[in-house]
Amino acid sequence: MGRFHHDSQFFLKNCTLGDSILNQPITYAYRNDVKDECVNGFRFYHHNLKSEHYNYGWLRDNLPADVKPE
């Protein structure tokens, strides 16, 4: 789905995924040479994602209880 270069937070809500998505979650761009540490941890949240082609486990709903889906 993507990579990021700085400490980030992603909310993917009510999305329809295309047929070319890879079976890999969003990842931090740097592995060995840390340029911007993720001091808040990895924050990727999904809600109501749809796909005709894929059902990857990491795409299931995982919004925190205090976040209200719209």
Buried (B, 14 or more C-beta within 10 A) or exposed (E): BEEBEEBBEBEBBEBEBEEEBEEEBBEBEBEEEEEEEBEEEBEBBBBEBEBEEBEBEEBEEEBEEEEEEE
